[in-house]
Amino acid sequence: MGIQDESRLKEWLDERVLLYNQPGFIPADPICIPHQFSRKQDMEIAAFFAATLAWGNRTTIINNCQRLLKWMDDAPYEFMRHHQASDLKPMLGFVHRTFNATDLLYFIQFLQIHYQHSDTLETAFLPPGNPAEYDLRDALIHFHNQFFTGEYPERTRKHVSTPQRGSACKRLCMFLRWMVRKDSAGVDFGIWNGLSPAQLICPLDVHVARVAYRLGLTSRQNADWRSATELTGILKTWRPEDPAIYDYALFGLGMAEGL
């Protein structure tokens, strides 16, 4: 790709960012779930579930998230801290694609235990040491190890990905985009400060991977960690402080515009 071609591509994608990174994007996207809350802990819990369930039809994703929140009395942080065993009974039939009640109950158990010793889910993503000295891969591996400490259902491991297995970790990278990006447009929340927007990896699923390959932003068609980091490396040459902002453009081109 020549310098002029790259400059035109960046300009074109910047226009797509402005088109999709705006409040009108929110209602039809899973990010609308945490936007219902103003308390930090409610936002991060709702966002974590919304990101976890974010595959398949977006209307179904949003409806199933709303069902979960209703069972939590629309107060997820209070629910995690104070629920009783009887409060879990309505959830025993929950299914979203391959995510079922077994997985849901373990997620709730993890969050209940985590919030007993921390007032934010962010700490589960922060390895010991200075955040400036590690990258997002370290943070994701640390979270995976934190999440699966002690006894857990083996089947639940497939719902929390890790770059150690080569996964692009699309849903977790999207969740971190929501929590970390400082967004003047008001879509992402930017309520976490341990990681910086510059450390984010662009969320990569099959749609974004296809668009990125067709645009020459990656040499690989696979939606894996290697492709995600290759793509993000290109995007960092354009916006080193905020490469994940181009997720809006690439997602929009793949889903709304069918590129």
C-alpha positions in Angstrom: 0.0 0.0 0.0 1.5 3.3 -1.1 1.6 6.4 1.2 -1.1 8.1 -0.8 -3.3 5.0 -0.8 -2.8 4.6 3.0 -3.6 8.3 3.5 -6.9 7.9 1.6 -7.8 4.8 3.4 -7.2 6.4 6.8 -9.3 9.4 5.8 -12.1 7.1 4.6 -12.0 5.1 7.8 -11.9 8.3 9.9 -15.2 9.3 8.2 -16.7 5.9 9.1 -15.6 6.4 12.7 -17.6 9.6 12.9 -20.5 7.8 11.3 -20.7 5.0 13.9 -19.0 6.5 17.0 -22.0 8.5 18.1 -25.0 8.1 20.4 -27.3 6.8 17.7 -25.1 3.7 17.6 -26.0 2.8 21.2 -29.6 1.5 21.3 -29.1 -1.4 18.8 -25.8 -2.5 20.2 -25.0 -4.6 23.4 -23.3 -1.5 24.8 -26.8 -0.2 25.5 -26.9 -2.6 28.5 -24.2 -0.9 30.7 -25.5 2.5 29.5 -28.6 1.9 31.7 -26.5 2.5 34.8 -24.5 5.3 36.4 -22.8 3.5 39.2 -19.3 2.2 38.2 -19.8 -1.3 39.5 -23.2 -1.7 37.9 -21.8 -0.5 34.6 -18.8 -2.9 34.6 -20.9 -5.9 35.7 -23.6 -5.2 33.1 -20.9 -4.6 30.5 -19.1 -7.9 31.3 -22.2 -9.9 30.8 -23.2 -8.0 27.7 -19.8 -8.6 26.2 -19.8 -12.2 27.2 -23.1 -12.8 25.5 -22.2 -10.7 22.4 -22.3 -13.2 19.7 -25.3 -14.0 17.5 -28.3 -11.8 16.8 -27.9 -8.4 18.5 -31.6 -8.2 19.4 -31.4 -11.6 21.1 -28.2 -10.6 22.9 -29.8 -7.4 24.3 -33.0 -9.2 25.3 -31.1 -12.0 27.2 -29.0 -9.4 29.0 -32.1 -7.5 30.0 -33.6 -10.8 31.3 -30.4 -11.3 33.4 -30.6 -7.8 34.8 -34.3 -8.2 35.7 -33.4 -11.3 37.8 -30.8 -9.1 39.5 -33.5 -6.5 40.3 -31.7 -4.1 37.9 -29.0 -3.7 40.6 -26.2 -6.1 39.6 -23.6 -4.8 42.1 -26.0 -5.2 45.0 -27.0 -8.5 43.7 -23.4 -9.8 43.6 -22.8 -8.7 47.1 -26.1 -9.7 48.8 -28.0 -12.3 46.9 -29.1 -15.5 48.5 -29.2 -19.0 46.9 -33.0 -18.7 46.4 -32.3 -15.6 44.2 -30.5 -17.9 41.7 -33.4 -20.2 41.0 -35.0 -18.2 38.1 -31.6 -18.4 36.3 -31.4 -22.2 36.3 -33.0 -22.4 32.8 -31.0 -19.7 31.2 -29.4 -20.4 27.8 -27.8 -18.1 25.3 -26.3 -20.2 22.5 -23.8 -22.4 24.3 -23.7 -20.3 27.4 -26.0 -21.9 30.0 -27.0 -21.8 33.6 -23.8 -23.7 34.7 -21.7 -21.0 33.2 -23.9 -18.2 34.5 -23.8 -19.4 38.1 -20.0 -19.7 38.0 -19.7 -16.1 36.6 -21.9 -14.9 39.4 -19.8 -16.9 41.9 -16.6 -15.3 40.6 -18.0 -11.8 40.7 -19.4 -12.3 44.2 -16.0 -13.4 45.5 -14.1 -10.7 43.6 -16.2 -7.9 45.0 -15.7 -9.1 48.5 -12.1 -7.8 48.3 -12.2 -5.2 45.5 -14.5 -2.4 44.6 -13.9 -2.7 40.9 -13.6 -5.5 38.3 -10.6 -3.7 36.8 -8.3 -5.1 39.4 -8.8 -8.6 38.0 -7.2 -7.4 34.8 -4.1 -5.8 36.4 -1.1 -8.0 36.9 1.3 -7.0 39.7 3.6 -4.2 38.8 3.4 -1.0 36.7 0.7 -1.2 34.0 3.1 0.7 31.6 5.4 -2.3 31.8 3.0 -4.9 30.5 0.7 -5.1 27.5 -2.9 -6.2 27.0 -1.8 -9.8 26.4 -0.5 -9.9 30.0 -3.7 -8.4 31.3 -5.9 -10.9 29.5 -3.9 -13.8 30.7 -3.9 -12.5 34.2 -7.7 -12.2 34.1 -8.1 -15.7 32.7 -6.0 -17.1 35.5 -7.9 -15.0 38.1 -11.2 -16.1 36.8 -10.4 -19.8 36.9 -8.8 -20.1 40.3 -10.0 -23.0 42.4 -12.8 -25.3 41.3 -14.8 -24.4 38.2 -16.9 -26.1 35.5 -14.6 -27.2 32.7 -17.2 -26.3 30.1 -17.1 -22.6 31.2 -13.5 -22.2 30.1 -14.6 -21.7 26.5 -16.5 -18.6 27.5 -13.5 -16.7 28.8 -10.8 -16.7 26.1 -7.1 -16.2 26.5 -4.3 -15.2 24.0 -2.3 -18.1 25.4 -4.5 -20.4 23.2 -4.2 -18.1 20.2 -7.7 -16.6 20.6 -8.4 -13.1 19.4 -10.3 -12.6 22.7 -12.8 -10.5 20.7 -15.4 -10.1 23.4 -12.9 -9.3 26.2 -11.1 -6.8 24.0 -14.5 -5.2 23.2 -15.3 -5.1 27.0 -12.0 -3.5 27.6 -12.6 -1.0 24.8 -15.9 0.0 26.6 -14.2 0.3 30.0 -10.9 1.9 29.0 -11.4 4.2 26.0 -11.9 7.9 26.8 -14.6 8.7 24.4 -15.8 12.3 23.8 -18.7 10.9 21.7 -20.1 9.3 24.8 -20.3 5.7 23.5 -17.4 4.0 25.4 -17.2 4.7 29.1 -13.5 5.2 30.0 -14.1 4.5 33.7 -10.9 2.4 34.1 -7.5 4.0 34.4 -5.1 1.2 35.1 -4.8 0.3 31.4 -4.5 3.1 28.8 -6.4 3.3 25.5 -3.0 3.0 23.7 -2.7 -0.5 25.1 -6.0 -1.7 23.7 -6.2 -4.4 21.0 -8.8 -3.9 18.3 -11.7 -6.4 18.8 -11.4 -8.9 16.0 -14.2 -11.3 14.9 -14.8 -12.9 11.5 -16.5 -9.8 10.2 -13.8 -7.4 11.2 -11.1 -9.8 10.1 -12.7 -10.1 6.6 -12.9 -6.3 6.3 -9.4 -5.7 7.5 -8.0 -8.3 5.0 -9.9 -6.8 2.1 -8.6 -3.4 3.0 -5.0 -4.6 3.2 -4.8 -3.9 6.9 -3.7 -7.4 7.7 -2.1 -10.1 5.7 -4.0 -12.9 7.5 -7.7 -13.9 7.2 -7.9 -15.8 10.5 -9.7 -14.1 13.4 -7.0 -15.0 16.0 -4.6 -13.1 18.3 -1.9 -12.8 15.8 -4.2 -11.1 13.3 -5.6 -8.9 16.0 -2.2 -7.6 17.0 -1.1 -7.2 13.4 -4.2 -5.1 12.6 -3.8 -3.1 15.8 -0.1 -2.4 14.9 -1.3 -0.8 11.6 -4.0 1.2 13.4 -1.4 2.5 15.9 0.5 4.1 13.2 -2.6 6.3 12.6 -3.7 6.8 16.2 -1.0 5.6 18.6 -3.0 6.9 21.6 -6.3 5.3 20.6 -6.0 2.5 17.9 -9.3 0.8 19.0 -11.4 3.7 17.8 -11.2 2.1 14.3 -13.3 -0.8 15.6 -16.3 1.4 14.9 -15.4 1.8 11.3 -14.4 -1.8 10.7 -17.4 -3.2 12.5 -19.7 -0.8 10.6 -18.3 -1.7 7.3 -18.7 -5.4 8.0 -22.1 -5.5 9.6 -24.0 -2.4 8.3 -22.4 -2.0 4.9 -21.6 -5.6 4.1 -18.0 -5.1 2.9 
